[in-house]
């Protein structure tokens, strides 16, 4: 049986949801109260969340650039 991807939900998140979840992940990691395995899973989730946020910001930047080009 195939393992379920624990980060599959991230694909459907809005920027704000991904940002807030990333903040939660970072807080958990900073507290240092989780096991090494949990830390690794949180780190991986954080990487995926950060990538999702970057995609949103890159898309927004491209839209802004497009609007500014049309304005000139």
N, C-alpha and C positions, 0 to 999 in steps of 0.2 A: 504494500500500500504506500502511495506517495505521501510525503510529508506536506502539510499545509504550509504555505508561505506566511510567516507571522507578520510580514510587512505588506501584504497584499492590499490592506485597507488604505494605505498611503496614496495609492494611485487615484483614489476617488476624493481625496481631501482638497479643500480650498486652501489658498495660501494661509489664511488666518488659522485654520485648523492645524495645518502642518507646523506653522510657527509655534503655536501654543503647545502642541505635542512635543516638539523639539525642546522647548523650555522645560517641560516636565521631565524629559529624559535627562537633560543636563543637570537638573536639580537632583535627580536620583543618583546620578553618577558622582556628583560633588559630595553628597552625603556619605558615600562610601559604605553604606549599610547593606549592600547586596553581595552575593557570592561572585566569585570570578566568572562563572558561567553566565550568571545574570548580567554582570557588567559587560561581558562580550556581546551578549544579545542586545543590550541597551545601546552599546556603541554602534553596532551594525544598524540598528533602527535609526539612531541619530544620523548616521551617514546617509541613509535613504531619505530621511526627512529633510536634511540639509540640501540634498540634490533636488528634491521636489520644490523647496522654497526657491532655490536658484533658478529652476526652470520657470517658475511663475514670474520672478523678477526680471529675467531675461526677456520673457514674452512681453511684459509690461513696458520694458525699456524700448523694445522694438516698435511697439505700437506708438509710444510717445515720439520716437524718432520719425516715424512715418507721418504722424500728424504735423510735426514741426516742419518737415520737408514740404508738405502740401501748403503750409501757411506761407512759406517764403516765396 
